[in-house]
Amino acid sequence: MKAMTKQQLADKAGVTTKTLMSWCKAYQHELQSMGMRPKMRVLPPHIVQFIAQKFSIDVG
C-alpha cells in the first residue's frame, strides 16, 4: 500500500472526493485516531488501506 491523495482514492472508487469524505464520516473518530485531519490532501498508507478495506476499493 502506498500514500495517495484523496482525489486519487476517490478516482479509484469512481466517486468525487466530496462523496468519499461523506462515506468516511461514519468512521471519523477512527480515522482521526489514526492521524487523519480534515485538511489532509495526501493520505498515509495505513489510512488508504483502512478506507479501501471499508469501502471495497481496489487500489492495486
URSUL-V797688 format. One line per field, one symbol per residue. psi: psi as a letter, one per 30 degrees, with the letter a starting at -180 (. if undefined). A space follows every 10 residues. Layout:
psi->???
This chain:
psi->klklleeeee eefglleeee feefefgeee eeffgklegk ekkleeeeee eeeeghkjg.
